[in-house]
Amino acid sequence: LGIGYAWGLGQFATGISWVHISIDTFGGMPKIASLFLMALLIGYLALYPALFSWSLNRFFPSENRIKFFLVAPALWLIFDWLRGWVMTGFPWLWLGYSQIDSPLANFAPVGGVELLTLLVMISAACISYTLIKKQWMHLLIPVIIFSAGYGLKIANWVTPNPDSTTKIALIQGNIAQELKWVPSQRWPTIMKYTDLTRENWDADIIIWPEAAVPAFEFELSSFLRNLDSAAKMNNSAVITGVVNQGEDKKFYNSILTVGETNYGDYSYDMSQRYHKHHLLPFGEFVPFESILRPLAPFFNLPMSSFSQGDFIQANIDANGKQMAPALCYEIIFNEQVRQNVTEETDFILTLSNDAWFGRSIGPLQHMEIARMRALELGKPVIRSTNNGVTAVTDFKGTVIAQIPQFETGVLRTEVMSTSGQTPYRQVGSWPLYFWIALSLLLGLRIRD
């Protein structure tokens, strides 16, 4: 338990250090309090590798092949799943993401990032067993796994459609986070995006980032009607993140589309919006808010009282293209993205604002995760952000266009849609569930 907990402290203290920037810089808390909260988060996440280590050695004490090759990878995946589910989940830093540029990445269309994580653990277990038992033939197993990854490179699960190419313009406004919701900055921000859009009306689809419009949608009806008319005149569509308030007085983090869409002329119709389902704890909602909000300004951040949209929602229609949406944090939930991709989906669309995390590794990790979704589902990913990483990948997760972080700019590129479905898109993680159950049953039956 202690060794696993120490390992978890190391993993998360380094891997999610960027969370502290949002707490310290934008949370309005004293340094000591922000460090304490960060320590609590890291301490909580470290519980999962600790429980993995404890349960592995408590219930499977024998140093045999079953423990190393079947039980250990199975238990690791179980506790990773729990980390991605308990209290809305935080499935960041799954080991499979580290293989996005290795031969193991070619397994992603077969079983997703979970399968990559399992294969990493099996390979690590083989190396460990070899070092302990001095039985060098077991090193053939990771060699075979990586060789199979090379072989899968030639597999074509989906087919690109050269006749279905879309001209995309992604607007990176680079709005300072501390100014984003200042009332005097509302119209300068809106006009900045509008001016950059006006210069790119020849694009089929123009995309603004998450909550690019720093106001409630109902406050900008006239502006949005004019934007809708201008987009239609130029045979284009504009997609933007926006915050909304429904008739139920609940608030939503939403995506709005105007211009050439199947929704008709602009109207304030909440049913025609995508509403974020997976909300960021403390950033977009506060668990136990009646207790926590009075404690510190951090628990009363702007826009921290959102409500959830549905788990599965209709694809966004823009200029005849269908996009499966994922707002910011949601891109890490592969099952949600998988279930929102349909046979008609052309692209995966993710809007984000990583300005909360400054010049840290957080935005780079976020982009790495988005690349994995493209590879898993065989769909290009279009990622529009406030200050980076703004980029587009092909259906294999390779970045085909990107603009520098922390600069105002427009990313212009053409994206080709695909047809067909990957095995992971069709069946998800069910084969892995079966494998995990079988591994644990064998482990319980053969303990000696």
Stockholm file with secondary structure:
# STOCKHOLM 1.0

chainA/1-448         LGIGYAWGLGQFATGISWVHISIDTFGGMPKIASLFLMALLIGYLALYPALFSWSLNRFFPSENRIKFFLVAPALWLIFDWLRGWVMTGFPWLWLGYSQIDSPLANFAPVGGVELLTLLVMISAACISYTLIKKQWMHLLIPVIIFSAGYGLKIANWVTPNPDSTTKIALIQGNIAQELKWVPSQRWPTIMKYTDLTRENWDADIIIWPEAAVPAFEFELSSFLRNLDSAAKMNNSAVITGVVNQGEDKKFYNSILTVGETNYGDYSYDMSQRYHKHHLLPFGEFVPFESILRPLAPFFNLPMSSFSQGDFIQANIDANGKQMAPALCYEIIFNEQVRQNVTEETDFILTLSNDAWFGRSIGPLQHMEIARMRALELGKPVIRSTNNGVTAVTDFKGTVIAQIPQFETGVLRTEVMSTSGQTPYRQVGSWPLYFWIALSLLLGLRIRD
#=GR chainA/1-448 SS CHHHHHHHHHHHHHHTTTHHHHHHHHSCCCHHHHHHHHHHHHHHHTHHHHHHHHHHHHHCCSCSHIIIIIIHHHHHHHHHHHHTTGGGCCCTTCGGGGGTTSGGGGGHHHHHHHHHHHHHHHHHHHHHHHHHHCCGGGGHHHHHHHHHHHHHTTCCCSEEEEEEEEEEEEEECCCCGGGTTCGGGHHHHHHHHHHHHHTTTTSSEEECCTTCEEEEGGGGHHHHHHHHHHHHHTTCEEEEEEEEECTTSCEEEEEEEEESSTTCSCCCCGGGSEECCSCCBTTTBCTTHHHHTTTCGGGGCTTCCBCCCCSSCCCEEETTEEEEEEEGGGGGCHHHHHHHCCTTCCEEEEEECGGGGTTSSHHHHHHHHHHHHHHHHTCCEEEEESSSCCEEECTTSCEEEECCTTSCEEEEEEEEEEESCCHHHHHTTHHHHHHHHHHHHHHHHCCC
#=GC SS_cons         CHHHHHHHHHHHHHHTTTHHHHHHHHSCCCHHHHHHHHHHHHHHHTHHHHHHHHHHHHHCCSCSHIIIIIIHHHHHHHHHHHHTTGGGCCCTTCGGGGGTTSGGGGGHHHHHHHHHHHHHHHHHHHHHHHHHHCCGGGGHHHHHHHHHHHHHTTCCCSEEEEEEEEEEEEEECCCCGGGTTCGGGHHHHHHHHHHHHHTTTTSSEEECCTTCEEEEGGGGHHHHHHHHHHHHHTTCEEEEEEEEECTTSCEEEEEEEEESSTTCSCCCCGGGSEECCSCCBTTTBCTTHHHHTTTCGGGGCTTCCBCCCCSSCCCEEETTEEEEEEEGGGGGCHHHHHHHCCTTCCEEEEEECGGGGTTSSHHHHHHHHHHHHHHHHTCCEEEEESSSCCEEECTTSCEEEECCTTSCEEEEEEEEEEESCCHHHHHTTHHHHHHHHHHHHHHHHCCC
//
